[in-house]
């Protein structure tokens, strides 16, 4: 009988683990969100769609290229091409080009994870509240009061603060998670019923609470009948304002967006906000993650590396290889 593994988090890292371990183990994934994808997620507000997490990813290694080859061949992954600019208040628009291809999943950023997740047992809208070790194995209790188990192994791809809360007394007081610090990001999403062509696909911003603005509707596979804009704040700005009133933050960032790109937003258009409390590692100290074969607990995620999708893939793949040796 195959060992049973519970993976907490059905984002990119969790699904890479599931793919790599599926031949050796019976894998079940749990995610507190309504859908899969993690940071490779999409906000649905028809007719508007926003990739409000990771906006794109790059491919540097031949190994990652091989890993993604089937998804490129069937069109799930496509290049995002266009003009890239730098916005700085009071200065002329500065153009520059990407020196490497930038890729997106189609028709939405979460499409890649949804495609992979279809092969596994995935439970969404399941917020894990407690982890208990019994004679039979690990049992998971969720906010819905559901009890799932037993599992031989539990692997977490949640942010380190959340994983530490779940693992509690089951792990030592000193792990890579204990020394990891992550910064937040506040994301503004704007949907325009009228078409708006700024002549660029995304902009890096200077001297502003906003760090990056992307015209989501310019990505391949997206509707060309509306305009969808995603704007990410600076991490240090988000840390200072994360707990402030939603309407206040939304109005502040909306005013800043209008100031920067001179777009007109009416009452019939769509505006919303999302807080990413754990968006990126503040001080990158690459780690192999946490793995304890004696307790059959492990943790991996973008906290072990940079927030780049390829680096997360490398970290998750290495963890899966270590797990394979331990099974």
Buried (B, 14 or more C-beta within 10 A) or exposed (E): EEBBBBBBBBBBBBBBBBBBBBEBBBBBBBBBBEBBBBBBBBBEEEEBBBBBBBBBBBBEEEEBEEBBEEBBEEEBBBEBBBBBBBBBEEEEBEEEEBEEEBBBBBBBBBBBBBBBBEEBEBBBEBEBBEBEBEEEBBBBBBEEEEEBBBBBBBBBBBBBBBBBBBBEEBBEEEBBBEEBEBBBBBBBBBBBEEEBEBEBBBBBBEEBBBBBBBBBBBBBBBBEEBBBBBBBBBBEBBBEBBEEEEEEBBEBBBEBBEEBBEBEBEEEBBBBBBBBBBBBBEEBEEBEBBBBEEBBBBBBBBBBBBBBBBBBBBBBBBBBEBBEEEB
